Amino acid sequence: MTFIPNARTLVRVLLLSLLPLLSGGLSAQEHDSTFDNLVRVEGAPSAAAYIDPDADFTVYTHVKILEPYVAFRANWQRDQTSNNPGIRVSASDMDRIRAAVGDLLTDVFVEALEAGDGYTVVNEPGEHVLVLRPAIIDLDVTAPDNRGAGRSNSFSTTAGAATLYVELFDGATGKIIGRAIDRRTASRPGGMMQWSNSVTNTSDARRMFRVWADRLRNFLDSHYSGK
């Protein structure tokens, strides 16, 4: 059975994973491996990526995606209220946005993984199944739609920003075999200014999530002998 931690455990593991990135006084050699013996991937397109050097990624033909954990940046709700007079973002608004972001991330990753001669996305772990546990942290939405009378709009070049933290597990043993973290801003093509709302936010977020999904697909393809 694959180990699926609660939110508190996930945050604790995330902090441990980020220690090498936050400890500026450590040498480069000390950054090369993590507390759970994953080794840093040099030249990775993400801010940081680590894999188990003994893991055999050629065995995975199926992928299971766990429900994404989504967390806003600190003080996001307070800042929305102070920066947008007359607009109040409630706890239920935040729950709805978190659910929508998690669903969109899952949909985009499924599309990228299954495209063409891709991987079968399944509901259960097991042999030949790579388990993907994604988390979106420090989510910063520029103009959230609170479905109220004064819906939020913002004229800007971005819908916001987010950090993807993802872990890879072997579906048969539950052993962690990879980890990556990367932060991106949902920028508009050409840096164009436009009104931000729930529709444009979704489009921009999908484009940002697709970058992450394509990177994962490319990594798996490059490590799979049948591709």
C-alpha positions as CSV (number, residue, x, y, z in Angstrom):
1,M,0.0,0.0,0.0
2,T,1.3,3.4,-0.9
3,F,1.9,5.7,2.0
4,I,-0.3,8.9,1.7
5,P,0.5,11.4,4.5
6,N,-1.8,14.0,5.9
7,A,-1.3,17.7,5.3
8,R,0.8,18.1,8.4
9,T,3.2,15.3,7.4
10,L,3.4,16.7,3.9
11,V,4.4,20.1,5.2
12,R,7.1,18.6,7.4
13,V,8.5,16.6,4.6
14,L,8.4,19.6,2.3
15,L,10.4,21.7,4.8
16,L,13.0,19.0,5.1
17,S,13.3,18.8,1.4
18,L,13.8,22.6,1.1
19,L,16.5,22.7,3.7
20,P,19.3,22.3,1.1
21,L,17.9,25.2,-0.9
22,L,17.6,27.5,2.1
23,S,21.0,26.7,3.7
24,G,23.1,29.2,1.8
25,G,26.2,28.4,3.9
26,L,26.5,24.8,2.7
27,S,28.8,23.8,-0.1
28,A,27.7,22.5,-3.5
29,Q,28.7,19.0,-2.6
30,E,26.4,19.1,0.5
31,H,23.5,20.0,-1.8
32,D,24.0,16.9,-4.0
33,S,21.8,14.5,-1.9
34,T,18.8,14.7,0.4
35,F,18.0,13.4,3.8
36,D,16.3,10.3,2.1
37,N,19.3,9.6,-0.2
38,L,17.9,11.1,-3.4
39,V,20.6,12.6,-5.6
40,R,20.4,16.0,-7.2
41,V,19.8,16.0,-11.0
42,E,22.3,18.4,-12.6
43,G,20.9,20.6,-15.3
44,A,17.3,19.9,-14.5
45,P,14.8,22.4,-16.0
46,S,13.2,22.9,-12.6
47,A,14.7,24.8,-9.7
48,A,15.7,21.6,-8.0
49,A,15.2,17.9,-8.8
50,Y,16.3,14.7,-7.1
51,I,16.0,11.1,-8.0
52,D,17.0,7.7,-6.6
53,P,20.1,6.7,-8.6
54,D,19.1,3.1,-8.3
55,A,15.5,3.5,-9.5
56,D,14.6,1.9,-12.7
57,F,12.1,4.2,-14.5
58,T,11.9,1.9,-17.5
59,V,9.4,-0.4,-15.6
60,Y,6.7,2.2,-15.3
61,T,3.9,2.1,-17.9
62,H,1.1,3.4,-15.6
63,V,0.8,6.5,-13.5
64,K,-1.4,7.2,-10.5
65,I,-1.9,10.9,-9.6
66,L,-2.8,11.5,-6.0
67,E,-5.1,14.4,-5.1
68,P,-3.0,17.6,-5.2
69,Y,-2.4,19.5,-2.0
70,V,-3.0,23.2,-2.6
71,A,-1.9,26.1,-0.2
72,F,-2.1,29.9,-0.7
73,R,0.9,32.1,0.1
74,A,1.0,33.5,3.6
75,N,-1.4,36.5,4.1
76,W,-2.9,36.1,0.6
77,Q,-6.5,36.4,1.9
78,R,-5.7,39.5,4.0
79,D,-3.9,41.2,1.1
80,Q,-6.8,40.6,-1.3
81,T,-9.1,42.3,1.1
82,S,-6.8,45.3,1.7
83,N,-5.8,45.7,-2.0
84,N,-9.4,45.4,-3.4
85,P,-11.8,47.6,-1.4
86,G,-15.3,46.2,-1.4
87,I,-14.2,42.7,-2.2
88,R,-14.1,40.1,0.6
89,V,-12.6,36.7,-0.1
90,S,-14.1,34.2,2.3
91,A,-12.9,30.8,3.5
92,S,-15.4,29.1,1.2
93,D,-14.0,31.1,-1.7
94,M,-10.5,29.9,-0.9
95,D,-11.7,26.3,-0.6
96,R,-13.4,26.6,-4.0
97,I,-10.2,28.0,-5.6
98,R,-8.1,25.3,-4.0
99,A,-10.4,22.6,-5.4
100,A,-10.4,24.2,-8.8
101,V,-6.6,24.5,-8.9
102,G,-6.2,20.9,-7.8
103,D,-8.7,19.6,-10.4
104,L,-7.0,21.7,-13.2
105,L,-3.6,20.5,-12.3
106,T,-4.7,16.8,-12.4
107,D,-6.5,17.3,-15.7
108,V,-3.5,18.9,-17.3
109,F,-1.1,16.2,-16.1
110,V,-3.5,13.4,-17.3
111,E,-3.7,15.1,-20.7
112,A,0.1,15.3,-21.0
113,L,0.9,11.9,-19.7
114,E,-1.7,10.1,-21.9
115,A,-1.1,12.0,-25.1
116,G,0.0,10.0,-28.1
117,D,1.8,6.7,-27.2
118,G,1.7,7.7,-23.6
119,Y,1.1,6.3,-20.1
120,T,-2.1,4.9,-18.7
121,V,-3.3,6.9,-15.8
122,V,-4.9,4.5,-13.2
123,N,-6.7,4.8,-9.9
124,E,-4.7,2.2,-7.8
125,P,-1.0,1.7,-7.1
126,G,0.8,-1.5,-8.0
127,E,3.4,-3.1,-10.2
128,H,4.6,-0.9,-13.0
129,V,2.8,2.1,-11.5
130,L,4.5,5.4,-10.8
131,V,2.7,7.3,-8.1
132,L,2.7,11.0,-8.4
133,R,2.0,13.2,-5.4
134,P,1.8,16.9,-6.5
135,A,1.4,20.0,-4.3
136,I,0.9,23.6,-5.2
137,I,2.3,25.9,-2.5
138,D,2.6,29.6,-2.2
139,L,-0.4,30.0,-4.6
140,D,-0.9,33.7,-5.5
141,V,-4.0,34.5,-7.6
142,T,-4.0,38.0,-8.9
143,A,-7.8,38.4,-9.3
144,P,-9.8,35.7,-7.6
145,D,-13.5,35.3,-8.6
146,N,-15.4,35.3,-5.3
147,R,-18.8,35.1,-7.1
148,G,-20.0,38.1,-5.2
149,A,-21.6,41.4,-6.5
150,G,-18.2,43.0,-6.8
151,R,-16.2,40.4,-8.7
152,S,-12.5,40.9,-8.7
153,N,-10.7,42.1,-11.9
154,S,-7.2,43.3,-12.3
155,F,-5.4,44.8,-15.3
156,S,-2.0,43.0,-15.2
157,T,0.6,41.0,-17.1
158,T,0.1,37.9,-15.0
159,A,-2.7,35.8,-13.4
160,G,-0.4,35.1,-10.4
161,A,2.3,32.6,-9.4
162,A,2.7,29.2,-7.8
163,T,5.3,26.7,-6.7
164,L,5.0,23.0,-7.7
165,Y,6.4,20.5,-5.3
166,V,6.1,16.9,-6.6
167,E,7.2,13.5,-5.3
168,L,7.4,10.3,-7.2
169,F,6.9,6.9,-5.6
170,D,7.2,3.3,-6.7
171,G,3.6,2.0,-6.8
172,A,4.5,-1.5,-5.5
173,T,6.7,-0.6,-2.5
174,G,5.7,2.9,-1.7
175,K,9.4,3.9,-1.8
176,I,10.2,7.5,-2.8
177,I,12.3,7.7,-6.0
178,G,12.1,11.3,-7.0
179,R,11.3,14.8,-6.0
180,A,11.2,18.2,-7.7
181,I,10.3,21.8,-6.9
182,D,9.8,24.7,-9.3
183,R,8.2,28.2,-9.1
184,R,6.6,29.8,-12.1
185,T,4.6,32.9,-12.8
186,A,1.5,32.6,-15.0
187,S,2.6,35.3,-17.5
188,R,0.7,36.3,-20.6
189,P,2.3,35.7,-24.0
190,G,4.6,38.7,-24.9
191,G,4.0,40.2,-21.4
192,M,0.7,41.8,-22.6
193,M,-1.4,43.6,-20.1
194,Q,-5.0,42.4,-19.9
195,W,-7.9,42.1,-17.5
196,S,-7.5,39.2,-15.1
197,N,-10.6,37.3,-14.0
198,S,-11.6,33.7,-13.4
199,V,-11.6,32.9,-17.1
200,T,-8.2,34.3,-18.0
201,N,-6.8,33.0,-14.7
202,T,-7.8,29.5,-15.7
203,S,-6.3,29.8,-19.1
204,D,-3.0,31.2,-17.8
205,A,-2.8,28.5,-15.0
206,R,-3.4,25.8,-17.6
207,R,-0.6,27.1,-19.7
208,M,1.7,27.1,-16.6
209,F,0.7,23.7,-15.4
210,R,1.3,22.3,-18.9
211,V,4.9,23.4,-18.7
212,W,5.3,21.3,-15.6
213,A,3.4,18.3,-17.1
214,D,5.5,18.3,-20.3
215,R,8.7,18.4,-18.2
216,L,7.5,15.3,-16.3
217,R,6.5,13.5,-19.6
218,N,9.8,14.4,-21.2
219,F,11.7,13.0,-18.2
220,L,9.8,9.7,-18.2
221,D,10.1,9.4,-21.9
222,S,13.9,9.9,-21.7
223,H,14.2,7.2,-19.1
224,Y,11.8,4.7,-20.7
225,S,13.5,2.3,-23.1
226,G,10.3,1.7,-25.1
227,K,10.0,5.4,-26.1
